Amino acid sequence: MLCDQHGTVWLARTLKKRRAILEAFVASANRRNIVLSHCTRDVKEARSWLGDAGHGATDGVVAKRLDGPYQPGVRA
């Protein structure tokens, strides 16, 4: 989540904090058409997702640092 309903910009916040804010927003919205992507810290689970990538289960896997800010246009 990059900003909230009040216009507060969250770019400098860590992914961990932005994800928590986004999860709270989605829970409070209580809408079936708002769905979060799955996330995990479990390497075994992530490898399973990667193994299924491209077979209809998912398009792929993205890995990001939890302590990193949002960096528009930057790819590792």
N, CA, C and O atoms as a Tripos MOL2 file, in Angstrom:
@<TRIPOS>MOLECULE
protein
  304   303    76     0     0
PROTEIN
NO_CHARGES

@<TRIPOS>ATOM
      1 N           0.8620   -1.1620    0.0000 N.3       1 MET1
      2 CA          0.0000    0.0000    0.0000 C.3       1 MET1
      3 C           0.9070    1.2230    0.0000 C.2       1 MET1
      4 O           1.8020    1.3470    0.8370 O.2       1 MET1
      5 N           0.6680    2.1180   -0.9410 N.am      2 LEU2
      6 CA          1.5560    3.2660   -1.0980 C.3       2 LEU2
      7 C           1.0500    4.5250   -0.4210 C.2       2 LEU2
      8 O           1.8390    5.4150   -0.1030 O.2       2 LEU2
      9 N          -0.2750    4.6170   -0.1920 N.am      3 CYS3
     10 CA         -0.8380    5.7370    0.5690 C.3       3 CYS3
     11 C          -2.1730    5.2950    1.1500 C.2       3 CYS3
     12 O          -2.7610    4.3130    0.6970 O.2       3 CYS3
     13 N          -2.6430    6.0200    2.1480 N.am      4 ASP4
     14 CA         -3.9230    5.6620    2.7530 C.3       4 ASP4
     15 C          -5.0240    6.6170    2.2920 C.2       4 ASP4
     16 O          -4.7940    7.4960    1.4620 O.2       4 ASP4
     17 N          -6.2110    6.4280    2.8390 N.am      5 GLN5
     18 CA         -7.3730    7.2210    2.4310 C.3       5 GLN5
     19 C          -7.2410    8.6970    2.7830 C.2       5 GLN5
     20 O          -7.9860    9.5280    2.2630 O.2       5 GLN5
     21 N          -6.3050    9.0250    3.6560 N.am      6 HIS6
     22 CA         -6.0820   10.4170    4.0510 C.3       6 HIS6
     23 C          -4.9710   11.0720    3.2330 C.2       6 HIS6
     24 O          -4.6640   12.2490    3.4250 O.2       6 HIS6
     25 N          -4.3710   10.3060    2.3200 N.am      7 GLY7
     26 CA         -3.3010   10.8300    1.4810 C.3       7 GLY7
     27 C          -1.9120   10.6970    2.0760 C.2       7 GLY7
     28 O          -0.9440   11.2080    1.5120 O.2       7 GLY7
     29 N          -1.8020   10.0110    3.2180 N.am      8 THR8
     30 CA         -0.4900    9.7780    3.8120 C.3       8 THR8
     31 C           0.2880    8.8250    2.9140 C.2       8 THR8
     32 O          -0.1860    7.7320    2.6050 O.2       8 THR8
     33 N           1.4700    9.2320    2.4990 N.am      9 VAL9
     34 CA          2.2960    8.4200    1.6000 C.3       9 VAL9
     35 C           3.1640    7.4730    2.4220 C.2       9 VAL9
     36 O           3.7960    7.8810    3.3960 O.2       9 VAL9
     37 N           3.1870    6.2050    2.0190 N.am     10 TRP10
     38 CA          3.8800    5.1600    2.7660 C.3      10 TRP10
     39 C           5.1380    4.6510    2.0560 C.2      10 TRP10
     40 O           5.6480    3.5930    2.4210 O.2      10 TRP10
     41 N           5.6480    5.3620    1.0640 N.am     11 LEU11
     42 CA          6.7920    4.8920    0.2780 C.3      11 LEU11
     43 C           8.0180    4.5730    1.1290 C.2      11 LEU11
     44 O           8.7120    3.5930    0.8590 O.2      11 LEU11
     45 N           8.2940    5.3720    2.1380 N.am     12 ALA12
     46 CA          9.4980    5.1780    2.9500 C.3      12 ALA12
     47 C           9.3370    4.0740    3.9920 C.2      12 ALA12
     48 O          10.3220    3.6320    4.5830 O.2      12 ALA12
     49 N           8.1060    3.6270    4.2190 N.am     13 ARG13
     50 CA          7.8840    2.5570    5.1980 C.3      13 ARG13
     51 C           8.4120    1.2350    4.6560 C.2      13 ARG13
     52 O           8.4760    1.0360    3.4430 O.2      13 ARG13
     53 N           8.7840    0.3480    5.5440 N.am     14 THR14
     54 CA          9.2750   -0.9600    5.1230 C.3      14 THR14
     55 C           8.1400   -1.7840    4.5220 C.2      14 THR14
     56 O           6.9640   -1.5180    4.7680 O.2      14 THR14
     57 N           8.5120   -2.7800    3.7370 N.am     15 LEU15
     58 CA          7.5130   -3.6850    3.1730 C.3      15 LEU15
     59 C           6.7030   -4.3410    4.2880 C.2      15 LEU15
     60 O           5.4890   -4.5070    4.1630 O.2      15 LEU15
     61 N           7.3690   -4.7120    5.3680 N.am     16 LYS16
     62 CA          6.6730   -5.3420    6.4950 C.3      16 LYS16
     63 C           5.5510   -4.4390    7.0100 C.2      16 LYS16
     64 O           4.4410   -4.9120    7.2540 O.2      16 LYS16
     65 N           5.8320   -3.1500    7.1740 N.am     17 LYS17
     66 CA          4.8310   -2.1960    7.6720 C.3      17 LYS17
     67 C           3.7470   -1.9570    6.6200 C.2      17 LYS17
     68 O           2.5610   -1.9380    6.9490 O.2      17 LYS17
     69 N           4.1500   -1.7710    5.3450 N.am     18 ARG18
     70 CA          3.1620   -1.5370    4.2840 C.3      18 ARG18
     71 C           2.2260   -2.7270    4.1410 C.2      18 ARG18
     72 O           1.0260   -2.5510    3.9330 O.2      18 ARG18
     73 N           2.7640   -3.9340    4.2500 N.am     19 ARG19
     74 CA          1.9440   -5.1430    4.1370 C.3      19 ARG19
     75 C           0.9410   -5.2130    5.2910 C.2      19 ARG19
     76 O          -0.2200   -5.5600    5.0760 O.2      19 ARG19
     77 N           1.3710   -4.8940    6.4990 N.am     20 ALA20
     78 CA          0.4690   -4.9090    7.6550 C.3      20 ALA20
     79 C          -0.6650   -3.9030    7.4680 C.2      20 ALA20
     80 O          -1.8200   -4.2000    7.7740 O.2      20 ALA20
     81 N          -0.3350   -2.7190    6.9670 N.am     21 ILE21
     82 CA         -1.3550   -1.6960    6.7110 C.3      21 ILE21
     83 C          -2.3270   -2.1830    5.6420 C.2      21 ILE21
     84 O          -3.5390   -2.0130    5.7750 O.2      21 ILE21
     85 N          -1.7960   -2.7870    4.5840 N.am     22 LEU22
     86 CA         -2.6310   -3.2970    3.5020 C.3      22 LEU22
     87 C          -3.5400   -4.4270    3.9820 C.2      22 LEU22
     88 O          -4.7150   -4.4700    3.6150 O.2      22 LEU22
     89 N          -3.0160   -5.3320    4.7910 N.am     23 GLU23
     90 CA         -3.8300   -6.4220    5.3280 C.3      23 GLU23
     91 C          -4.9740   -5.8790    6.1800 C.2      23 GLU23
     92 O          -6.0970   -6.3760    6.0960 O.2      23 GLU23
     93 N          -4.7000   -4.8690    6.9960 N.am     24 ALA24
     94 CA         -5.7460   -4.2580    7.8220 C.3      24 ALA24
     95 C          -6.7940   -3.5830    6.9490 C.2      24 ALA24
     96 O          -7.9900   -3.6750    7.2260 O.2      24 ALA24
     97 N          -6.3470   -2.9020    5.8900 N.am     25 PHE25
     98 CA         -7.2730   -2.2440    4.9710 C.3      25 PHE25
     99 C          -8.1940   -3.2600    4.3060 C.2      25 PHE25
    100 O          -9.4090   -3.0680    4.2660 O.2      25 PHE25
    101 N          -7.6220   -4.3320    3.7900 N.am     26 VAL26
    102 CA         -8.4230   -5.3530    3.1080 C.3      26 VAL26
    103 C          -9.4110   -5.9910    4.0810 C.2      26 VAL26
    104 O         -10.5660   -6.2230    3.7230 O.2      26 VAL26
    105 N          -8.9760   -6.2720    5.2920 N.am     27 ALA27
    106 CA         -9.8710   -6.8610    6.2920 C.3      27 ALA27
    107 C         -11.0230   -5.9200    6.6190 C.2      27 ALA27
    108 O         -12.1630   -6.3600    6.7600 O.2      27 ALA27
    109 N         -10.7340   -4.6290    6.7420 N.am     28 SER28
    110 CA        -11.7860   -3.6720    7.0850 C.3      28 SER28
    111 C         -12.7210   -3.4020    5.9100 C.2      28 SER28
    112 O         -13.8830   -3.0480    6.1120 O.2      28 SER28
    113 N         -12.2210   -3.5670    4.6810 N.am     29 ALA29
    114 CA        -13.0570   -3.3390    3.4950 C.3      29 ALA29
    115 C         -14.1250   -4.4150    3.3670 C.2      29 ALA29
    116 O         -15.2180   -4.1600    2.8610 O.2      29 ALA29
    117 N         -13.7990   -5.6320    3.8340 N.am     30 ASN30
    118 CA        -14.7580   -6.7400    3.8280 C.3      30 ASN30
    119 C         -15.4070   -6.9140    2.4530 C.2      30 ASN30
    120 O         -16.6280   -7.0200    2.3400 O.2      30 ASN30
    121 N         -14.5740   -6.9430    1.4130 N.am     31 ARG31
    122 CA        -15.0430   -7.0900    0.0360 C.3      31 ARG31
    123 C         -14.4330   -8.3400   -0.5770 C.2      31 ARG31
    124 O         -13.2290   -8.5680   -0.4570 O.2      31 ARG31
    125 N         -15.2480   -9.1440   -1.2290 N.am     32 ARG32
    126 CA        -14.7400  -10.3600   -1.8660 C.3      32 ARG32
    127 C         -13.8940  -10.0710   -3.0960 C.2      32 ARG32
    128 O         -13.0760  -10.9030   -3.4900 O.2      32 ARG32
    129 N         -14.0770   -8.9080   -3.7070 N.am     33 ASN33
    130 CA        -13.3330   -8.6040   -4.9260 C.3      33 ASN33
    131 C         -11.9820   -7.9380   -4.6530 C.2      33 ASN33
    132 O         -11.2750   -7.5790   -5.5950 O.2      33 ASN33
    133 N         -11.6170   -7.7700   -3.3880 N.am     34 ILE34
    134 CA        -10.2820   -7.2800   -3.0290 C.3      34 ILE34
    135 C          -9.5270   -8.4590   -2.4250 C.2      34 ILE34
    136 O          -9.8580   -8.9400   -1.3410 O.2      34 ILE34
    137 N          -8.5080   -8.9150   -3.1460 N.am     35 VAL35
    138 CA         -7.7700  -10.1060   -2.7350 C.3      35 VAL35
    139 C          -6.2780   -9.7890   -2.6880 C.2      35 VAL35
    140 O          -5.7250   -9.2290   -3.6340 O.2      35 VAL35
    141 N          -5.6440  -10.1420   -1.6040 N.am     36 LEU36
    142 CA         -4.1970   -9.9540   -1.4780 C.3      36 LEU36
    143 C          -3.4510  -11.1340   -2.0870 C.2      36 LEU36
    144 O          -3.9230  -12.2700   -2.0430 O.2      36 LEU36
    145 N          -2.2960  -10.8580   -2.6490 N.am     37 SER37
    146 CA         -1.4080  -11.9300   -3.0920 C.3      37 SER37
    147 C          -0.9030  -12.6640   -1.8590 C.2      37 SER37
    148 O          -0.7450  -12.0720   -0.7900 O.2      37 SER37
    149 N          -0.6540  -13.9440   -2.0170 N.am     38 HIS38
    150 CA         -0.1000  -14.7220   -0.9120 C.3      38 HIS38
    151 C           1.3180  -14.2550   -0.6200 C.2      38 HIS38
    152 O           2.0190  -13.7720   -1.5090 O.2      38 HIS38
    153 N           1.7280  -14.4010    0.6110 N.am     39 CYS39
    154 CA          3.1110  -14.1040    0.9780 C.3      39 CYS39
    155 C           3.5440  -15.1020    2.0420 C.2      39 CYS39
    156 O           2.7180  -15.6580    2.7650 O.2      39 CYS39
    157 N           4.8350  -15.3170    2.1260 N.am     40 THR40
    158 CA          5.3710  -16.2610    3.1020 C.3      40 THR40
    159 C           6.8090  -15.9160    3.4360 C.2      40 THR40
    160 O           7.5050  -15.2740    2.6500 O.2      40 THR40
    161 N           7.2380  -16.3400    4.5890 N.am     41 ARG41
    162 CA          8.6550  -16.2710    4.9670 C.3      41 ARG41
    163 C           9.2610  -17.6750    4.9300 C.2      41 ARG41
    164 O          10.4520  -17.8510    5.1850 O.2      41 ARG41
    165 N           8.4420  -18.6590    4.6140 N.am     42 ASP42
    166 CA          8.8470  -20.0590    4.6030 C.3      42 ASP42
    167 C           9.4560  -20.4160    3.2460 C.2      42 ASP42
    168 O           8.7600  -20.4060    2.2310 O.2      42 ASP42
    169 N          10.7380  -20.7290    3.2280 N.am     43 VAL43
    170 CA         11.4400  -21.0330    1.9810 C.3      43 VAL43
    171 C          10.8270  -22.2430    1.2820 C.2      43 VAL43
    172 O          10.7030  -22.2500    0.0570 O.2      43 VAL43
    173 N          10.4480  -23.2560    2.0370 N.am     44 LYS44
    174 CA          9.8590  -24.4640    1.4510 C.3      44 LYS44
    175 C           8.5600  -24.1200    0.7220 C.2      44 LYS44
    176 O           8.3220  -24.6050   -0.3840 O.2      44 LYS44
    177 N           7.7300  -23.2970    1.3310 N.am     45 GLU45
    178 CA          6.4770  -22.8950    0.7000 C.3      45 GLU45
    179 C           6.7460  -22.0730   -0.5630 C.2      45 GLU45
    180 O           6.0890  -22.2760   -1.5830 O.2      45 GLU45
    181 N           7.6990  -21.1530   -0.5010 N.am     46 ALA46
    182 CA          8.0440  -20.3350   -1.6710 C.3      46 ALA46
    183 C           8.5700  -21.2060   -2.8070 C.2      46 ALA46
    184 O           8.2260  -20.9770   -3.9660 O.2      46 ALA46
    185 N           9.3900  -22.1900   -2.4960 N.am     47 ARG47
    186 CA          9.8960  -23.1090   -3.5290 C.3      47 ARG47
    187 C           8.7540  -23.8890   -4.1630 C.2      47 ARG47
    188 O           8.7720  -24.1580   -5.3640 O.2      47 ARG47
    189 N           7.7710  -24.2480   -3.3640 N.am     48 SER48
    190 CA          6.6000  -24.9430   -3.8970 C.3      48 SER48
    191 C           5.8620  -24.0540   -4.8870 C.2      48 SER48
    192 O           5.4640  -24.5140   -5.9570 O.2      48 SER48
    193 N           5.6750  -22.7860   -4.5400 N.am     49 TRP49
    194 CA          5.0240  -21.8410   -5.4540 C.3      49 TRP49
    195 C           5.8260  -21.7040   -6.7380 C.2      49 TRP49
    196 O           5.2590  -21.6890   -7.8300 O.2      49 TRP49
    197 N           7.1470  -21.6050   -6.6070 N.am     50 LEU50
    198 CA          8.0130  -21.4620   -7.7750 C.3      50 LEU50
    199 C           7.9190  -22.6980   -8.6660 C.2      50 LEU50
    200 O           7.9270  -22.5910   -9.8930 O.2      50 LEU50
    201 N           7.8310  -23.8570   -8.0460 N.am     51 GLY51
    202 CA          7.6810  -25.0970   -8.8100 C.3      51 GLY51
    203 C           6.3800  -25.1450   -9.5830 C.2      51 GLY51
    204 O           6.3120  -25.7650  -10.6440 O.2      51 GLY51
    205 N           5.3430  -24.4980   -9.0660 N.am     52 ASP52
    206 CA          4.0310  -24.4700   -9.7230 C.3      52 ASP52
    207 C           3.8920  -23.3180  -10.7130 C.2      52 ASP52
    208 O           2.9260  -23.2750  -11.4740 O.2      52 ASP52
    209 N           4.8340  -22.3930  -10.7140 N.am     53 ALA53
    210 CA          4.7390  -21.2020  -11.5700 C.3      53 ALA53
    211 C           4.6410  -21.5970  -13.0340 C.2      53 ALA53
    212 O           5.3780  -22.4590  -13.5130 O.2      53 ALA53
    213 N           3.7120  -20.9460  -13.7380 N.am     54 GLY54
    214 CA          3.5400  -21.2040  -15.1570 C.3      54 GLY54
    215 C           2.6530  -22.3870  -15.4750 C.2      54 GLY54
    216 O           2.4380  -22.6960  -16.6470 O.2      54 GLY54
    217 N           2.1350  -23.0550  -14.4610 N.am     55 HIS55
    218 CA          1.2670  -24.2110  -14.6660 C.3      55 HIS55
    219 C          -0.1680  -23.9140  -14.2390 C.2      55 HIS55
    220 O          -0.8950  -24.8140  -13.8190 O.2      55 HIS55
    221 N          -0.5650  -22.6710  -14.3470 N.am     56 GLY56
    222 CA         -1.9230  -22.2810  -14.0060 C.3      56 GLY56
    223 C          -2.1160  -21.8910  -12.5540 C.2      56 GLY56
    224 O          -3.1320  -21.2900  -12.2050 O.2      56 GLY56
    225 N          -1.1530  -22.2240  -11.6980 N.am     57 ALA57
    226 CA         -1.2960  -21.9080  -10.2790 C.3      57 ALA57
    227 C          -0.9150  -20.4580   -9.9950 C.2      57 ALA57
    228 O          -1.5540  -19.7880   -9.1830 O.2      57 ALA57
    229 N           0.1210  -19.9850  -10.6620 N.am     58 THR58
    230 CA          0.6220  -18.6290  -10.4400 C.3      58 THR58
    231 C           1.4800  -18.2140  -11.6260 C.2      58 THR58
    232 O           1.9750  -19.0610  -12.3690 O.2      58 THR58
    233 N           1.6520  -16.9200  -11.8000 N.am     59 ASP59
    234 CA          2.5050  -16.4200  -12.8840 C.3      59 ASP59
    235 C           3.9810  -16.4850  -12.5210 C.2      59 ASP59
    236 O           4.8360  -16.5420  -13.4040 O.2      59 ASP59
    237 N           4.2790  -16.4780  -11.2430 N.am     60 GLY60
    238 CA          5.6670  -16.4990  -10.8050 C.3      60 GLY60
    239 C           5.7770  -16.1460   -9.3420 C.2      60 GLY60
    240 O           4.7740  -16.0520   -8.6350 O.2      60 GLY60
    241 N           6.9850  -15.9540   -8.8990 N.am     61 VAL61
    242 CA          7.2580  -15.6410   -7.5020 C.3      61 VAL61
    243 C           8.1220  -14.3850   -7.4500 C.2      61 VAL61
    244 O           9.0660  -14.2430   -8.2280 O.2      61 VAL61
    245 N           7.7990  -13.4790   -6.5380 N.am     62 VAL62
    246 CA          8.5730  -12.2580   -6.3340 C.3      62 VAL62
    247 C           9.1380  -12.3060   -4.9190 C.2      62 VAL62
    248 O           8.4120  -12.6000   -3.9690 O.2      62 VAL62
    249 N          10.4170  -12.0210   -4.7770 N.am     63 ALA63
    250 CA         11.0500  -11.9740   -3.4570 C.3      63 ALA63
    251 C          11.4580  -10.5360   -3.1650 C.2      63 ALA63
    252 O          12.0770   -9.8700   -3.9950 O.2      63 ALA63
    253 N          11.1030  -10.0710   -1.9790 N.am     64 LYS64
    254 CA         11.4290   -8.7000   -1.5790 C.3      64 LYS64
    255 C          11.9400   -8.7020   -0.1480 C.2      64 LYS64
    256 O          11.5820   -9.5660    0.6530 O.2      64 LYS64
    257 N          12.7780   -7.7270    0.1610 N.am     65 ARG65
    258 CA         13.2690   -7.5600    1.5280 C.3      65 ARG65
    259 C          12.1600   -6.9520    2.3920 C.2      65 ARG65
    260 O          11.5320   -5.9700    1.9960 O.2      65 ARG65
    261 N          11.9240   -7.5280    3.5580 N.am     66 LEU66
    262 CA         10.9050   -7.0050    4.4680 C.3      66 LEU66
    263 C          11.2810   -5.6440    5.0320 C.2      66 LEU66
    264 O          10.4070   -4.8440    5.3640 O.2      66 LEU66
    265 N          12.5750   -5.3810    5.1420 N.am     67 ASP67
    266 CA         13.0210   -4.1250    5.7440 C.3      67 ASP67
    267 C          13.2490   -3.0220    4.7110 C.2      67 ASP67
    268 O          13.7660   -1.9590    5.0520 O.2      67 ASP67
    269 N          12.8730   -3.2590    3.4580 N.am     68 GLY68
    270 CA         13.1200   -2.2760    2.4070 C.3      68 GLY68
    271 C          11.9430   -1.3600    2.1430 C.2      68 GLY68
    272 O          10.7900   -1.7690    2.2810 O.2      68 GLY68
    273 N          12.2310   -0.1000    1.7580 N.am     69 PRO69
    274 CA         11.1680    0.8280    1.3650 C.3      69 PRO69
    275 C          10.7230    0.5260   -0.0600 C.2      69 PRO69
    276 O          11.3910   -0.2260   -0.7690 O.2      69 PRO69
    277 N           9.6200    1.0930   -0.4810 N.am     70 TYR70
    278 CA          9.1860    0.9680   -1.8730 C.3      70 TYR70
    279 C          10.0930    1.8320   -2.7340 C.2      70 TYR70
    280 O          10.3400    2.9940   -2.4120 O.2      70 TYR70
    281 N          10.5860    1.2690   -3.8220 N.am     71 GLN71
    282 CA         11.4750    2.0030   -4.7190 C.3      71 GLN71
    283 C          10.9080    1.9310   -6.1330 C.2      71 GLN71
    284 O          11.1790    0.9710   -6.8550 O.2      71 GLN71
    285 N          10.1260    2.9290   -6.5400 N.am     72 PRO72
    286 CA          9.4940    2.9040   -7.8590 C.3      72 PRO72
    287 C          10.5140    2.7320   -8.9840 C.2      72 PRO72
    288 O          11.5230    3.4350   -9.0380 O.2      72 PRO72
    289 N          10.2350    1.7900   -9.8750 N.am     73 GLY73
    290 CA         11.0720    1.5770  -11.0430 C.3      73 GLY73
    291 C          12.3670    0.8270  -10.7960 C.2      73 GLY73
    292 O          13.1240    0.5950  -11.7380 O.2      73 GLY73
    293 N          12.6470    0.4390   -9.5540 N.am     74 VAL74
    294 CA         13.8960   -0.2520   -9.2330 C.3      74 VAL74
    295 C          13.6450   -1.7510   -9.1910 C.2      74 VAL74
    296 O          12.7290   -2.2250   -8.5190 O.2      74 VAL74
    297 N          14.4660   -2.4810   -9.9130 N.am     75 ARG75
    298 CA         14.4040   -3.9420   -9.9130 C.3      75 ARG75
    299 C          15.7500   -4.4740   -9.4550 C.2      75 ARG75
    300 O          16.7960   -3.9410   -9.8260 O.2      75 ARG75
    301 N          15.7210   -5.5070   -8.6620 N.am     76 ALA76
    302 CA         16.9740   -6.0940   -8.1560 C.3      76 ALA76
    303 C          17.6630   -6.9090   -9.2240 C.2      76 ALA76
    304 O          18.7280   -7.4750   -8.9780 O.2      76 ALA76
@<TRIPOS>BOND
     1     1     2 1
     2     2     3 1
     3     3     4 2
     4     3     5 am
     5     5     6 1
     6     6     7 1
     7     7     8 2
     8     7     9 am
     9     9    10 1
    10    10    11 1
    11    11    12 2
    12    11    13 am
    13    13    14 1
    14    14    15 1
    15    15    16 2
    16    15    17 am
    17    17    18 1
    18    18    19 1
    19    19    20 2
    20    19    21 am
    21    21    22 1
    22    22    23 1
    23    23    24 2
    24    23    25 am
    25    25    26 1
    26    26    27 1
    27    27    28 2
    28    27    29 am
    29    29    30 1
    30    30    31 1
    31    31    32 2
    32    31    33 am
    33    33    34 1
    34    34    35 1
    35    35    36 2
    36    35    37 am
    37    37    38 1
    38    38    39 1
    39    39    40 2
    40    39    41 am
    41    41    42 1
    42    42    43 1
    43    43    44 2
    44    43    45 am
    45    45    46 1
    46    46    47 1
    47    47    48 2
    48    47    49 am
    49    49    50 1
    50    50    51 1
    51    51    52 2
    52    51    53 am
    53    53    54 1
    54    54    55 1
    55    55    56 2
    56    55    57 am
    57    57    58 1
    58    58    59 1
    59    59    60 2
    60    59    61 am
    61    61    62 1
    62    62    63 1
    63    63    64 2
    64    63    65 am
    65    65    66 1
    66    66    67 1
    67    67    68 2
    68    67    69 am
    69    69    70 1
    70    70    71 1
    71    71    72 2
    72    71    73 am
    73    73    74 1
    74    74    75 1
    75    75    76 2
    76    75    77 am
    77    77    78 1
    78    78    79 1
    79    79    80 2
    80    79    81 am
    81    81    82 1
    82    82    83 1
    83    83    84 2
    84    83    85 am
    85    85    86 1
    86    86    87 1
    87    87    88 2
    88    87    89 am
    89    89    90 1
    90    90    91 1
    91    91    92 2
    92    91    93 am
    93    93    94 1
    94    94    95 1
    95    95    96 2
    96    95    97 am
    97    97    98 1
    98    98    99 1
    99    99   100 2
   100    99   101 am
   101   101   102 1
   102   102   103 1
   103   103   104 2
   104   103   105 am
   105   105   106 1
   106   106   107 1
   107   107   108 2
   108   107   109 am
   109   109   110 1
   110   110   111 1
   111   111   112 2
   112   111   113 am
   113   113   114 1
   114   114   115 1
   115   115   116 2
   116   115   117 am
   117   117   118 1
   118   118   119 1
   119   119   120 2
   120   119   121 am
   121   121   122 1
   122   122   123 1
   123   123   124 2
   124   123   125 am
   125   125   126 1
   126   126   127 1
   127   127   128 2
   128   127   129 am
   129   129   130 1
   130   130   131 1
   131   131   132 2
   132   131   133 am
   133   133   134 1
   134   134   135 1
   135   135   136 2
   136   135   137 am
   137   137   138 1
   138   138   139 1
   139   139   140 2
   140   139   141 am
   141   141   142 1
   142   142   143 1
   143   143   144 2
   144   143   145 am
   145   145   146 1
   146   146   147 1
   147   147   148 2
   148   147   149 am
   149   149   150 1
   150   150   151 1
   151   151   152 2
   152   151   153 am
   153   153   154 1
   154   154   155 1
   155   155   156 2
   156   155   157 am
   157   157   158 1
   158   158   159 1
   159   159   160 2
   160   159   161 am
   161   161   162 1
   162   162   163 1
   163   163   164 2
   164   163   165 am
   165   165   166 1
   166   166   167 1
   167   167   168 2
   168   167   169 am
   169   169   170 1
   170   170   171 1
   171   171   172 2
   172   171   173 am
   173   173   174 1
   174   174   175 1
   175   175   176 2
   176   175   177 am
   177   177   178 1
   178   178   179 1
   179   179   180 2
   180   179   181 am
   181   181   182 1
   182   182   183 1
   183   183   184 2
   184   183   185 am
   185   185   186 1
   186   186   187 1
   187   187   188 2
   188   187   189 am
   189   189   190 1
   190   190   191 1
   191   191   192 2
   192   191   193 am
   193   193   194 1
   194   194   195 1
   195   195   196 2
   196   195   197 am
   197   197   198 1
   198   198   199 1
   199   199   200 2
   200   199   201 am
   201   201   202 1
   202   202   203 1
   203   203   204 2
   204   203   205 am
   205   205   206 1
   206   206   207 1
   207   207   208 2
   208   207   209 am
   209   209   210 1
   210   210   211 1
   211   211   212 2
   212   211   213 am
   213   213   214 1
   214   214   215 1
   215   215   216 2
   216   215   217 am
   217   217   218 1
   218   218   219 1
   219   219   220 2
   220   219   221 am
   221   221   222 1
   222   222   223 1
   223   223   224 2
   224   223   225 am
   225   225   226 1
   226   226   227 1
   227   227   228 2
   228   227   229 am
   229   229   230 1
   230   230   231 1
   231   231   232 2
   232   231   233 am
   233   233   234 1
   234   234   235 1
   235   235   236 2
   236   235   237 am
   237   237   238 1
   238   238   239 1
   239   239   240 2
   240   239   241 am
   241   241   242 1
   242   242   243 1
   243   243   244 2
   244   243   245 am
   245   245   246 1
   246   246   247 1
   247   247   248 2
   248   247   249 am
   249   249   250 1
   250   250   251 1
   251   251   252 2
   252   251   253 am
   253   253   254 1
   254   254   255 1
   255   255   256 2
   256   255   257 am
   257   257   258 1
   258   258   259 1
   259   259   260 2
   260   259   261 am
   261   261   262 1
   262   262   263 1
   263   263   264 2
   264   263   265 am
   265   265   266 1
   266   266   267 1
   267   267   268 2
   268   267   269 am
   269   269   270 1
   270   270   271 1
   271   271   272 2
   272   271   273 am
   273   273   274 1
   274   274   275 1
   275   275   276 2
   276   275   277 am
   277   277   278 1
   278   278   279 1
   279   279   280 2
   280   279   281 am
   281   281   282 1
   282   282   283 1
   283   283   284 2
   284   283   285 am
   285   285   286 1
   286   286   287 1
   287   287   288 2
   288   287   289 am
   289   289   290 1
   290   290   291 1
   291   291   292 2
   292   291   293 am
   293   293   294 1
   294   294   295 1
   295   295   296 2
   296   295   297 am
   297   297   298 1
   298   298   299 1
   299   299   300 2
   300   299   301 am
   301   301   302 1
   302   302   303 1
   303   303   304 2
@<TRIPOS>SUBSTRUCTURE
     1 MET1         2 RESIDUE 1 A MET
     2 LEU2         6 RESIDUE 1 A LEU
     3 CYS3        10 RESIDUE 1 A CYS
     4 ASP4        14 RESIDUE 1 A ASP
     5 GLN5        18 RESIDUE 1 A GLN
     6 HIS6        22 RESIDUE 1 A HIS
     7 GLY7        26 RESIDUE 1 A GLY
     8 THR8        30 RESIDUE 1 A THR
     9 VAL9        34 RESIDUE 1 A VAL
    10 TRP10       38 RESIDUE 1 A TRP
    11 LEU11       42 RESIDUE 1 A LEU
    12 ALA12       46 RESIDUE 1 A ALA
    13 ARG13       50 RESIDUE 1 A ARG
    14 THR14       54 RESIDUE 1 A THR
    15 LEU15       58 RESIDUE 1 A LEU
    16 LYS16       62 RESIDUE 1 A LYS
    17 LYS17       66 RESIDUE 1 A LYS
    18 ARG18       70 RESIDUE 1 A ARG
    19 ARG19       74 RESIDUE 1 A ARG
    20 ALA20       78 RESIDUE 1 A ALA
    21 ILE21       82 RESIDUE 1 A ILE
    22 LEU22       86 RESIDUE 1 A LEU
    23 GLU23       90 RESIDUE 1 A GLU
    24 ALA24       94 RESIDUE 1 A ALA
    25 PHE25       98 RESIDUE 1 A PHE
    26 VAL26      102 RESIDUE 1 A VAL
    27 ALA27      106 RESIDUE 1 A ALA
    28 SER28      110 RESIDUE 1 A SER
    29 ALA29      114 RESIDUE 1 A ALA
    30 ASN30      118 RESIDUE 1 A ASN
    31 ARG31      122 RESIDUE 1 A ARG
    32 ARG32      126 RESIDUE 1 A ARG
    33 ASN33      130 RESIDUE 1 A ASN
    34 ILE34      134 RESIDUE 1 A ILE
    35 VAL35      138 RESIDUE 1 A VAL
    36 LEU36      142 RESIDUE 1 A LEU
    37 SER37      146 RESIDUE 1 A SER
    38 HIS38      150 RESIDUE 1 A HIS
    39 CYS39      154 RESIDUE 1 A CYS
    40 THR40      158 RESIDUE 1 A THR
    41 ARG41      162 RESIDUE 1 A ARG
    42 ASP42      166 RESIDUE 1 A ASP
    43 VAL43      170 RESIDUE 1 A VAL
    44 LYS44      174 RESIDUE 1 A LYS
    45 GLU45      178 RESIDUE 1 A GLU
    46 ALA46      182 RESIDUE 1 A ALA
    47 ARG47      186 RESIDUE 1 A ARG
    48 SER48      190 RESIDUE 1 A SER
    49 TRP49      194 RESIDUE 1 A TRP
    50 LEU50      198 RESIDUE 1 A LEU
    51 GLY51      202 RESIDUE 1 A GLY
    52 ASP52      206 RESIDUE 1 A ASP
    53 ALA53      210 RESIDUE 1 A ALA
    54 GLY54      214 RESIDUE 1 A GLY
    55 HIS55      218 RESIDUE 1 A HIS
    56 GLY56      222 RESIDUE 1 A GLY
    57 ALA57      226 RESIDUE 1 A ALA
    58 THR58      230 RESIDUE 1 A THR
    59 ASP59      234 RESIDUE 1 A ASP
    60 GLY60      238 RESIDUE 1 A GLY
    61 VAL61      242 RESIDUE 1 A VAL
    62 VAL62      246 RESIDUE 1 A VAL
    63 ALA63      250 RESIDUE 1 A ALA
    64 LYS64      254 RESIDUE 1 A LYS
    65 ARG65      258 RESIDUE 1 A ARG
    66 LEU66      262 RESIDUE 1 A LEU
    67 ASP67      266 RESIDUE 1 A ASP
    68 GLY68      270 RESIDUE 1 A GLY
    69 PRO69      274 RESIDUE 1 A PRO
    70 TYR70      278 RESIDUE 1 A TYR
    71 GLN71      282 RESIDUE 1 A GLN
    72 PRO72      286 RESIDUE 1 A PRO
    73 GLY73      290 RESIDUE 1 A GLY
    74 VAL74      294 RESIDUE 1 A VAL
    75 ARG75      298 RESIDUE 1 A ARG
    76 ALA76      302 RESIDUE 1 A ALA
